[in-house]
């Protein structure tokens, strides 16, 4: 569970650095590539966050008892 959270935070940091670097890029093509790169890392952060929440719910038995 903690590895999912750490991976989500790392992906989010990569995404934010990509979004924050958009103003410093020279051409529109570079900006578009950087924006796609940043959205990819944001997607990975979201997937990791979902798996983190699901693993926490499984650990705490939030889905009910298995028979």
PyMOL Python script that loads the backbone (N, CA, C, O; Angstrom):
from pymol import cmd

cmd.read_pdbstr("""\
ATOM      1  N   UNK A   1       0.820  -1.182   0.000  1.00  0.00           N
ATOM      2  CA  UNK A   1       0.000   0.000   0.000  1.00  0.00           C
ATOM      3  C   UNK A   1       0.871   1.257   0.000  1.00  0.00           C
ATOM      4  O   UNK A   1       0.591   2.207  -0.731  1.00  0.00           O
ATOM      5  N   UNK A   2       1.910   1.264   0.806  1.00  0.00           N
ATOM      6  CA  UNK A   2       2.757   2.456   0.881  1.00  0.00           C
ATOM      7  C   UNK A   2       3.575   2.655  -0.389  1.00  0.00           C
ATOM      8  O   UNK A   2       3.892   3.786  -0.758  1.00  0.00           O
ATOM      9  N   UNK A   3       3.914   1.565  -1.050  1.00  0.00           N
ATOM     10  CA  UNK A   3       4.653   1.697  -2.309  1.00  0.00           C
ATOM     11  C   UNK A   3       3.766   2.324  -3.390  1.00  0.00           C
ATOM     12  O   UNK A   3       4.243   3.109  -4.209  1.00  0.00           O
ATOM     13  N   UNK A   4       2.483   1.977  -3.390  1.00  0.00           N
ATOM     14  CA  UNK A   4       1.543   2.604  -4.337  1.00  0.00           C
ATOM     15  C   UNK A   4       1.458   4.107  -4.081  1.00  0.00           C
ATOM     16  O   UNK A   4       1.463   4.908  -5.016  1.00  0.00           O
ATOM     17  N   UNK A   5       1.380   4.476  -2.803  1.00  0.00           N
ATOM     18  CA  UNK A   5       1.300   5.893  -2.462  1.00  0.00           C
ATOM     19  C   UNK A   5       2.581   6.630  -2.859  1.00  0.00           C
ATOM     20  O   UNK A   5       2.522   7.743  -3.381  1.00  0.00           O
ATOM     21  N   UNK A   6       3.724   6.015  -2.613  1.00  0.00           N
ATOM     22  CA  UNK A   6       4.996   6.648  -2.988  1.00  0.00           C
ATOM     23  C   UNK A   6       5.115   6.775  -4.506  1.00  0.00           C
ATOM     24  O   UNK A   6       5.588   7.792  -5.013  1.00  0.00           O
ATOM     25  N   UNK A   7       4.687   5.744  -5.223  1.00  0.00           N
ATOM     26  CA  UNK A   7       4.726   5.801  -6.682  1.00  0.00           C
ATOM     27  C   UNK A   7       3.778   6.874  -7.208  1.00  0.00           C
ATOM     28  O   UNK A   7       4.111   7.582  -8.158  1.00  0.00           O
ATOM     29  N   UNK A   8       2.596   7.000  -6.596  1.00  0.00           N
ATOM     30  CA  UNK A   8       1.638   8.028  -7.014  1.00  0.00           C
ATOM     31  C   UNK A   8       2.208   9.427  -6.799  1.00  0.00           C
ATOM     32  O   UNK A   8       2.068  10.297  -7.658  1.00  0.00           O
ATOM     33  N   UNK A   9       2.846   9.639  -5.659  1.00  0.00           N
ATOM     34  CA  UNK A   9       3.443  10.950  -5.383  1.00  0.00           C
ATOM     35  C   UNK A   9       4.586  11.245  -6.358  1.00  0.00           C
ATOM     36  O   UNK A   9       4.719  12.369  -6.841  1.00  0.00           O
ATOM     37  N   UNK A  10       5.404  10.238  -6.644  1.00  0.00           N
ATOM     38  CA  UNK A  10       6.495  10.427  -7.604  1.00  0.00           C
ATOM     39  C   UNK A  10       5.973  10.758  -8.994  1.00  0.00           C
ATOM     40  O   UNK A  10       6.500  11.649  -9.661  1.00  0.00           O
ATOM     41  N   UNK A  11       4.950  10.051  -9.431  1.00  0.00           N
ATOM     42  CA  UNK A  11       4.359  10.328 -10.751  1.00  0.00           C
ATOM     43  C   UNK A  11       3.750  11.720 -10.787  1.00  0.00           C
ATOM     44  O   UNK A  11       3.874  12.434 -11.782  1.00  0.00           O
ATOM     45  N   UNK A  12       3.090  12.105  -9.696  1.00  0.00           N
ATOM     46  CA  UNK A  12       2.498  13.435  -9.632  1.00  0.00           C
ATOM     47  C   UNK A  12       3.571  14.516  -9.706  1.00  0.00           C
ATOM     48  O   UNK A  12       3.366  15.552 -10.339  1.00  0.00           O
ATOM     49  N   UNK A  13       4.711  14.282  -9.064  1.00  0.00           N
ATOM     50  CA  UNK A  13       5.818  15.256  -9.130  1.00  0.00           C
ATOM     51  C   UNK A  13       6.375  15.380 -10.541  1.00  0.00           C
ATOM     52  O   UNK A  13       6.669  16.485 -10.996  1.00  0.00           O
ATOM     53  N   UNK A  14       6.522  14.247 -11.243  1.00  0.00           N
ATOM     54  CA  UNK A  14       6.970  14.301 -12.629  1.00  0.00           C
ATOM     55  C   UNK A  14       5.971  15.065 -13.494  1.00  0.00           C
ATOM     56  O   UNK A  14       6.364  15.851 -14.356  1.00  0.00           O
ATOM     57  N   UNK A  15       4.686  14.834 -13.264  1.00  0.00           N
ATOM     58  CA  UNK A  15       3.655  15.528 -14.035  1.00  0.00           C
ATOM     59  C   UNK A  15       3.700  17.028 -13.781  1.00  0.00           C
ATOM     60  O   UNK A  15       3.613  17.822 -14.717  1.00  0.00           O
ATOM     61  N   UNK A  16       3.833  17.413 -12.528  1.00  0.00           N
ATOM     62  CA  UNK A  16       3.868  18.838 -12.215  1.00  0.00           C
ATOM     63  C   UNK A  16       5.107  19.515 -12.793  1.00  0.00           C
ATOM     64  O   UNK A  16       5.038  20.660 -13.241  1.00  0.00           O
ATOM     65  N   UNK A  17       6.229  18.819 -12.786  1.00  0.00           N
ATOM     66  CA  UNK A  17       7.428  19.424 -13.394  1.00  0.00           C
ATOM     67  C   UNK A  17       7.237  19.588 -14.899  1.00  0.00           C
ATOM     68  O   UNK A  17       7.739  20.544 -15.490  1.00  0.00           O
ATOM     69  N   UNK A  18       6.512  18.657 -15.520  1.00  0.00           N
ATOM     70  CA  UNK A  18       6.217  18.798 -16.944  1.00  0.00           C
ATOM     71  C   UNK A  18       5.291  19.960 -17.223  1.00  0.00           C
ATOM     72  O   UNK A  18       5.503  20.708 -18.178  1.00  0.00           O
ATOM     73  N   UNK A  19       4.254  20.124 -16.394  1.00  0.00           N
ATOM     74  CA  UNK A  19       3.327  21.239 -16.586  1.00  0.00           C
ATOM     75  C   UNK A  19       3.990  22.582 -16.300  1.00  0.00           C
ATOM     76  O   UNK A  19       3.725  23.565 -16.991  1.00  0.00           O
ATOM     77  N   UNK A  20       4.840  22.627 -15.296  1.00  0.00           N
ATOM     78  CA  UNK A  20       5.497  23.888 -14.945  1.00  0.00           C
ATOM     79  C   UNK A  20       6.571  24.297 -15.952  1.00  0.00           C
ATOM     80  O   UNK A  20       6.938  25.470 -16.015  1.00  0.00           O
ATOM     81  N   UNK A  21       7.074  23.353 -16.735  1.00  0.00           N
ATOM     82  CA  UNK A  21       8.120  23.662 -17.708  1.00  0.00           C
ATOM     83  C   UNK A  21       7.550  24.121 -19.048  1.00  0.00           C
ATOM     84  O   UNK A  21       8.315  24.440 -19.958  1.00  0.00           O
ATOM     85  N   UNK A  22       6.237  24.162 -19.190  1.00  0.00           N
ATOM     86  CA  UNK A  22       5.644  24.519 -20.481  1.00  0.00           C
ATOM     87  C   UNK A  22       5.997  25.937 -20.926  1.00  0.00           C
ATOM     88  O   UNK A  22       6.195  26.179 -22.117  1.00  0.00           O
ATOM     89  N   UNK A  23       6.074  26.865 -19.993  1.00  0.00           N
ATOM     90  CA  UNK A  23       6.367  28.259 -20.358  1.00  0.00           C
ATOM     91  C   UNK A  23       7.787  28.454 -20.862  1.00  0.00           C
ATOM     92  O   UNK A  23       8.050  29.387 -21.621  1.00  0.00           O
ATOM     93  N   UNK A  24       8.693  27.599 -20.457  1.00  0.00           N
ATOM     94  CA  UNK A  24      10.096  27.797 -20.831  1.00  0.00           C
ATOM     95  C   UNK A  24      10.458  27.158 -22.170  1.00  0.00           C
ATOM     96  O   UNK A  24      11.576  27.343 -22.650  1.00  0.00           O
ATOM     97  N   UNK A  25       9.548  26.419 -22.776  1.00  0.00           N
ATOM     98  CA  UNK A  25       9.844  25.754 -24.047  1.00  0.00           C
ATOM     99  C   UNK A  25       9.690  26.724 -25.214  1.00  0.00           C
ATOM    100  O   UNK A  25       8.851  27.625 -25.190  1.00  0.00           O
ATOM    101  N   UNK A  26      10.508  26.521 -26.221  1.00  0.00           N
ATOM    102  CA  UNK A  26      10.591  27.488 -27.309  1.00  0.00           C
ATOM    103  C   UNK A  26       9.500  27.306 -28.361  1.00  0.00           C
ATOM    104  O   UNK A  26       8.879  28.285 -28.775  1.00  0.00           O
ATOM    105  N   UNK A  27       9.262  26.096 -28.792  1.00  0.00           N
ATOM    106  CA  UNK A  27       8.340  25.898 -29.919  1.00  0.00           C
ATOM    107  C   UNK A  27       7.039  25.250 -29.450  1.00  0.00           C
ATOM    108  O   UNK A  27       6.964  24.651 -28.377  1.00  0.00           O
ATOM    109  N   UNK A  28       6.026  25.391 -30.293  1.00  0.00           N
ATOM    110  CA  UNK A  28       4.733  24.785 -29.987  1.00  0.00           C
ATOM    111  C   UNK A  28       4.805  23.267 -29.989  1.00  0.00           C
ATOM    112  O   UNK A  28       4.104  22.612 -29.218  1.00  0.00           O
ATOM    113  N   UNK A  29       5.637  22.707 -30.839  1.00  0.00           N
ATOM    114  CA  UNK A  29       5.774  21.248 -30.903  1.00  0.00           C
ATOM    115  C   UNK A  29       6.358  20.702 -29.611  1.00  0.00           C
ATOM    116  O   UNK A  29       5.902  19.674 -29.109  1.00  0.00           O
ATOM    117  N   UNK A  30       7.367  21.383 -29.066  1.00  0.00           N
ATOM    118  CA  UNK A  30       7.952  20.957 -27.796  1.00  0.00           C
ATOM    119  C   UNK A  30       6.949  21.081 -26.660  1.00  0.00           C
ATOM    120  O   UNK A  30       6.894  20.220 -25.782  1.00  0.00           O
ATOM    121  N   UNK A  31       6.156  22.148 -26.668  1.00  0.00           N
ATOM    122  CA  UNK A  31       5.136  22.327 -25.647  1.00  0.00           C
ATOM    123  C   UNK A  31       4.085  21.228 -25.709  1.00  0.00           C
ATOM    124  O   UNK A  31       3.648  20.722 -24.675  1.00  0.00           O
ATOM    125  N   UNK A  32       3.682  20.863 -26.913  1.00  0.00           N
ATOM    126  CA  UNK A  32       2.679  19.809 -27.075  1.00  0.00           C
ATOM    127  C   UNK A  32       3.214  18.458 -26.609  1.00  0.00           C
ATOM    128  O   UNK A  32       2.496  17.697 -25.961  1.00  0.00           O
ATOM    129  N   UNK A  33       4.459  18.159 -26.932  1.00  0.00           N
ATOM    130  CA  UNK A  33       5.063  16.910 -26.457  1.00  0.00           C
ATOM    131  C   UNK A  33       5.191  16.889 -24.939  1.00  0.00           C
ATOM    132  O   UNK A  33       4.929  15.868 -24.303  1.00  0.00           O
ATOM    133  N   UNK A  34       5.588  18.003 -24.366  1.00  0.00           N
ATOM    134  CA  UNK A  34       5.729  18.081 -22.915  1.00  0.00           C
ATOM    135  C   UNK A  34       4.379  17.971 -22.226  1.00  0.00           C
ATOM    136  O   UNK A  34       4.274  17.353 -21.166  1.00  0.00           O
ATOM    137  N   UNK A  35       3.357  18.556 -22.807  1.00  0.00           N
ATOM    138  CA  UNK A  35       2.013  18.457 -22.240  1.00  0.00           C
ATOM    139  C   UNK A  35       1.524  17.006 -22.269  1.00  0.00           C
ATOM    140  O   UNK A  35       0.926  16.542 -21.298  1.00  0.00           O
ATOM    141  N   UNK A  36       1.769  16.288 -23.361  1.00  0.00           N
ATOM    142  CA  UNK A  36       1.394  14.883 -23.439  1.00  0.00           C
ATOM    143  C   UNK A  36       2.152  14.039 -22.430  1.00  0.00           C
ATOM    144  O   UNK A  36       1.580  13.144 -21.808  1.00  0.00           O
ATOM    145  N   UNK A  37       3.413  14.316 -22.270  1.00  0.00           N
ATOM    146  CA  UNK A  37       4.253  13.628 -21.287  1.00  0.00           C
ATOM    147  C   UNK A  37       3.705  13.857 -19.874  1.00  0.00           C
ATOM    148  O   UNK A  37       3.614  12.923 -19.078  1.00  0.00           O
ATOM    149  N   UNK A  38       3.346  15.096 -19.577  1.00  0.00           N
ATOM    150  CA  UNK A  38       2.844  15.427 -18.249  1.00  0.00           C
ATOM    151  C   UNK A  38       1.495  14.756 -17.985  1.00  0.00           C
ATOM    152  O   UNK A  38       1.251  14.257 -16.886  1.00  0.00           O
ATOM    153  N   UNK A  39       0.619  14.746 -18.996  1.00  0.00           N
ATOM    154  CA  UNK A  39      -0.672  14.079 -18.808  1.00  0.00           C
ATOM    155  C   UNK A  39      -0.508  12.574 -18.645  1.00  0.00           C
ATOM    156  O   UNK A  39      -1.287  11.957 -17.919  1.00  0.00           O
ATOM    157  N   UNK A  40       0.480  11.960 -19.295  1.00  0.00           N
ATOM    158  CA  UNK A  40       0.751  10.539 -19.111  1.00  0.00           C
ATOM    159  C   UNK A  40       1.137  10.251 -17.669  1.00  0.00           C
ATOM    160  O   UNK A  40       0.639   9.297 -17.069  1.00  0.00           O
ATOM    161  N   UNK A  41       2.030  11.078 -17.104  1.00  0.00           N
ATOM    162  CA  UNK A  41       2.444  10.872 -15.720  1.00  0.00           C
ATOM    163  C   UNK A  41       1.295  11.146 -14.751  1.00  0.00           C
ATOM    164  O   UNK A  41       1.214  10.512 -13.699  1.00  0.00           O
ATOM    165  N   UNK A  42       0.414  12.075 -15.089  1.00  0.00           N
ATOM    166  CA  UNK A  42      -0.761  12.336 -14.259  1.00  0.00           C
ATOM    167  C   UNK A  42      -1.698  11.124 -14.271  1.00  0.00           C
ATOM    168  O   UNK A  42      -2.282  10.772 -13.246  1.00  0.00           O
ATOM    169  N   UNK A  43      -1.835  10.491 -15.440  1.00  0.00           N
ATOM    170  CA  UNK A  43      -2.633   9.275 -15.549  1.00  0.00           C
ATOM    171  C   UNK A  43      -2.038   8.161 -14.682  1.00  0.00           C
ATOM    172  O   UNK A  43      -2.769   7.474 -13.969  1.00  0.00           O
ATOM    173  N   UNK A  44      -0.722   7.983 -14.741  1.00  0.00           N
ATOM    174  CA  UNK A  44      -0.083   6.965 -13.907  1.00  0.00           C
ATOM    175  C   UNK A  44      -0.275   7.256 -12.418  1.00  0.00           C
ATOM    176  O   UNK A  44      -0.462   6.333 -11.625  1.00  0.00           O
ATOM    177  N   UNK A  45      -0.229   8.524 -12.039  1.00  0.00           N
ATOM    178  CA  UNK A  45      -0.449   8.887 -10.636  1.00  0.00           C
ATOM    179  C   UNK A  45      -1.867   8.545 -10.217  1.00  0.00           C
ATOM    180  O   UNK A  45      -2.080   8.064  -9.105  1.00  0.00           O
ATOM    181  N   UNK A  46      -2.840   8.783 -11.085  1.00  0.00           N
ATOM    182  CA  UNK A  46      -4.231   8.467 -10.765  1.00  0.00           C
ATOM    183  C   UNK A  46      -4.435   6.967 -10.621  1.00  0.00           C
ATOM    184  O   UNK A  46      -5.125   6.523  -9.704  1.00  0.00           O
ATOM    185  N   UNK A  47      -3.845   6.183 -11.513  1.00  0.00           N
ATOM    186  CA  UNK A  47      -3.966   4.725 -11.430  1.00  0.00           C
ATOM    187  C   UNK A  47      -3.325   4.211 -10.146  1.00  0.00           C
ATOM    188  O   UNK A  47      -3.892   3.354  -9.469  1.00  0.00           O
ATOM    189  N   UNK A  48      -2.158   4.724  -9.810  1.00  0.00           N
ATOM    190  CA  UNK A  48      -1.486   4.296  -8.581  1.00  0.00           C
ATOM    191  C   UNK A  48      -2.293   4.696  -7.353  1.00  0.00           C
ATOM    192  O   UNK A  48      -2.348   3.941  -6.382  1.00  0.00           O
ATOM    193  N   UNK A  49      -2.915   5.858  -7.377  1.00  0.00           N
ATOM    194  CA  UNK A  49      -3.733   6.291  -6.243  1.00  0.00           C
ATOM    195  C   UNK A  49      -4.958   5.391  -6.078  1.00  0.00           C
ATOM    196  O   UNK A  49      -5.340   5.056  -4.957  1.00  0.00           O
ATOM    197  N   UNK A  50      -5.567   5.005  -7.188  1.00  0.00           N
ATOM    198  CA  UNK A  50      -6.724   4.103  -7.112  1.00  0.00           C
ATOM    199  C   UNK A  50      -6.308   2.759  -6.525  1.00  0.00           C
ATOM    200  O   UNK A  50      -7.004   2.221  -5.663  1.00  0.00           O
ATOM    201  N   UNK A  51      -5.198   2.217  -6.973  1.00  0.00           N
ATOM    202  CA  UNK A  51      -4.732   0.944  -6.429  1.00  0.00           C
ATOM    203  C   UNK A  51      -4.329   1.083  -4.961  1.00  0.00           C
ATOM    204  O   UNK A  51      -4.476   0.132  -4.194  1.00  0.00           O
ATOM    205  N   UNK A  52      -3.838   2.219  -4.570  1.00  0.00           N
ATOM    206  CA  UNK A  52      -3.497   2.452  -3.168  1.00  0.00           C
ATOM    207  C   UNK A  52      -4.761   2.421  -2.314  1.00  0.00           C
ATOM    208  O   UNK A  52      -4.779   1.793  -1.256  1.00  0.00           O
ATOM    209  N   UNK A  53      -5.809   3.091  -2.763  1.00  0.00           N
ATOM    210  CA  UNK A  53      -7.070   3.103  -2.014  1.00  0.00           C
ATOM    211  C   UNK A  53      -7.675   1.714  -1.971  1.00  0.00           C
ATOM    212  O   UNK A  53      -8.170   1.286  -0.928  1.00  0.00           O
ATOM    213  N   UNK A  54      -7.642   1.001  -3.090  1.00  0.00           N
ATOM    214  CA  UNK A  54      -8.194  -0.353  -3.106  1.00  0.00           C
ATOM    215  C   UNK A  54      -7.421  -1.292  -2.179  1.00  0.00           C
ATOM    216  O   UNK A  54      -8.031  -2.107  -1.487  1.00  0.00           O
ATOM    217  N   UNK A  55      -6.114  -1.192  -2.155  1.00  0.00           N
ATOM    218  CA  UNK A  55      -5.335  -2.058  -1.264  1.00  0.00           C
ATOM    219  C   UNK A  55      -5.578  -1.701   0.195  1.00  0.00           C
ATOM    220  O   UNK A  55      -5.582  -2.584   1.053  1.00  0.00           O
ATOM    221  N   UNK A  56      -5.780  -0.420   0.489  1.00  0.00           N
ATOM    222  CA  UNK A  56      -6.111  -0.027   1.849  1.00  0.00           C
ATOM    223  C   UNK A  56      -7.476  -0.591   2.250  1.00  0.00           C
ATOM    224  O   UNK A  56      -7.652  -1.072   3.369  1.00  0.00           O
ATOM    225  N   UNK A  57      -8.446  -0.529   1.318  1.00  0.00           N
ATOM    226  CA  UNK A  57      -9.776  -1.065   1.608  1.00  0.00           C
ATOM    227  C   UNK A  57      -9.735  -2.578   1.809  1.00  0.00           C
ATOM    228  O   UNK A  57     -10.445  -3.109   2.664  1.00  0.00           O
ATOM    229  N   UNK A  58      -8.921  -3.263   1.039  1.00  0.00           N
ATOM    230  CA  UNK A  58      -8.785  -4.706   1.231  1.00  0.00           C
ATOM    231  C   UNK A  58      -8.141  -5.021   2.572  1.00  0.00           C
ATOM    232  O   UNK A  58      -8.539  -5.968   3.250  1.00  0.00           O
ATOM    233  N   UNK A  59      -7.150  -4.230   2.952  1.00  0.00           N
ATOM    234  CA  UNK A  59      -6.466  -4.444   4.222  1.00  0.00           C
ATOM    235  C   UNK A  59      -7.407  -4.240   5.405  1.00  0.00           C
ATOM    236  O   UNK A  59      -7.341  -4.984   6.383  1.00  0.00           O
ATOM    237  N   UNK A  60      -8.273  -3.249   5.323  1.00  0.00           N
ATOM    238  CA  UNK A  60      -9.200  -2.934   6.403  1.00  0.00           C
ATOM    239  C   UNK A  60     -10.518  -3.707   6.301  1.00  0.00           C
ATOM    240  O   UNK A  60     -11.424  -3.482   7.103  1.00  0.00           O
ATOM    241  N   UNK A  61     -10.635  -4.605   5.338  1.00  0.00           N
ATOM    242  CA  UNK A  61     -11.842  -5.422   5.116  1.00  0.00           C
ATOM    243  C   UNK A  61     -13.083  -4.579   4.915  1.00  0.00           C
ATOM    244  O   UNK A  61     -14.129  -4.850   5.505  1.00  0.00           O
ATOM    245  N   UNK A  62     -12.972  -3.570   4.093  1.00  0.00           N
ATOM    246  CA  UNK A  62     -14.100  -2.688   3.804  1.00  0.00           C
ATOM    247  C   UNK A  62     -15.075  -3.285   2.796  1.00  0.00           C
ATOM    248  O   UNK A  62     -16.148  -2.722   2.576  1.00  0.00           O
ATOM    249  N   UNK A  63     -14.728  -4.404   2.183  1.00  0.00           N
ATOM    250  CA  UNK A  63     -15.586  -5.017   1.187  1.00  0.00           C
ATOM    251  C   UNK A  63     -16.496  -6.102   1.796  1.00  0.00           C
ATOM    252  O   UNK A  63     -17.194  -6.802   1.062  1.00  0.00           O
ATOM    253  N   UNK A  64     -16.491  -6.240   3.093  1.00  0.00           N
ATOM    254  CA  UNK A  64     -17.299  -7.268   3.739  1.00  0.00           C
ATOM    255  C   UNK A  64     -16.496  -8.543   3.923  1.00  0.00           C
ATOM    256  O   UNK A  64     -15.370  -8.666   3.440  1.00  0.00           O
ATOM    257  N   UNK A  65     -17.091  -9.478   4.623  1.00  0.00           N
ATOM    258  CA  UNK A  65     -16.397 -10.740   4.884  1.00  0.00           C
ATOM    259  C   UNK A  65     -16.537 -11.689   3.720  1.00  0.00           C
ATOM    260  O   UNK A  65     -17.593 -11.775   3.093  1.00  0.00           O
ATOM    261  N   UNK A  66     -15.463 -12.400   3.434  1.00  0.00           N
ATOM    262  CA  UNK A  66     -15.483 -13.417   2.388  1.00  0.00           C
ATOM    263  C   UNK A  66     -15.992 -14.728   2.968  1.00  0.00           C
ATOM    264  O   UNK A  66     -15.679 -15.072   4.108  1.00  0.00           O
ATOM    265  N   UNK A  67     -16.758 -15.441   2.202  1.00  0.00           N
ATOM    266  CA  UNK A  67     -17.290 -16.713   2.699  1.00  0.00           C
ATOM    267  C   UNK A  67     -16.638 -17.892   2.056  1.00  0.00           C
ATOM    268  O   UNK A  67     -16.978 -19.033   2.368  1.00  0.00           O
TER     269      UNK A  67
END
""", "prot")
cmd.dss("prot")
cmd.show_as("cartoon", "prot")
cmd.util.cbc("prot")
cmd.orient("prot")
